[in-house]
Amino acid sequence: MRTEQVAFYSEGSRLSGFLHRPDPSANDDDGERRLPFIVQGPGWLGLADANLYQPYHQAFTAAGFAVLIFDYRGFGGSEGDRGTISPAWQLEDWRNALAYMRGREDMDPARAAIFGSGGTGGGNAVLVSGYEPAVRATISQVPVADGRDWLHRMRQEHEWIAFLASVDAERRTRAATGTGTTVHPREGIMVETPERRASAVKSDVDARIPSAVPLSAAHGILEYRPLDVAGRVRGLFVIGVADDAVTPTDHAEQLYAAAQRPKKLVLQRNTTHYAAYKQYAGEVIPMMVEWLRALVLRDDDIEIRENRAQEETVHYIGGRAAGRGKT
């Protein structure tokens, strides 16, 4: 895998990203072949250079894809208001990343795919594909389908009522004074699970993640609904975790149920949200690659897509009754 740092623009802000390419081979005609590609935006508070994503990028490039992963506005190496969490901005950034890749002479604009992992990363992948029907395949890992429901489930009912009251009061204060409140994004908006506090899965980037963000960002999450556009998405592969305490399992199931065929759902059992990344990587990542090859990569893609147009599959990994079944 060869990597270079690249930049493109989203609504006037210069965004930073990493473009991963397959290693050259004797069949590449000196690098003149246009590459199929995947665009990835990070997950909740994620950064483009997180080590967590490396096994996916290595597998995708080994399969012949280029991969662009970028930092959203205000995060990492990208310009913009630091630490501002805006799903609407992130959707624009991702669509502009797609436009950038389609405009490159070394990329095949007709062979685009989307990959998003981790909460709003998985949800954003569905949102982008809902507005970009030319995308041939979408992979959404442990996604959020409904932001309001996501934030609600993190709290006991009295905490939820108090949270909504604080968000409303902050908006009134901002309207009257022009000044708002900042909170820790993992305490004042989402609520960390004990597993997340103990996990080192993102330790390489945690120190560069904002410790204070505007409480007003909660409005964007409360209105966040990838589920509303999932019915427009074809070629969706959703990966969930059974009994997930971070992103509810039924969010993955609802996105899968709403999407058009072909579609696929994998549920990982006897694991947790963060442990699953490594525990089942050896099974899940090859499934992702196979999905991309079937819908995007092969030269006979038209015939392949027609043959798989009615595919609808649920696959369970781990625990009892593992296996494939059509629903």
Buried (B, 14 or more C-beta within 10 A) or exposed (E): BEBEEBEBEBEEBEBBBBBBBBEEEEEEEEEEBBBBBBBBBBBBBBBBBBEBBEBBBBBBBEBBBBBBBBBBBBBBBBBBEEBBBBBEBBBBBBBBBBBBBBEBEBBBBEBBBBBBBBBBBBBBBBBBBBBBEEBBBBBBBBBBBBBBBBBBBBBEEEEBEEBBEBBEEBBEBBEEEEEBBBBEBBEBBBBBBEBBEEBEBBEEBBEEBBEEBBBBBBBBBBEBBBBBBBEBBBBBBBBBBBEBBBBBBBBBBBBBBBBBBBBBBBBBBBBBBBBBBEBBEEBBBEBBBBBBBBBBBBEEBEEBBEEBEEBBBBBBBBEEEEEEEEE
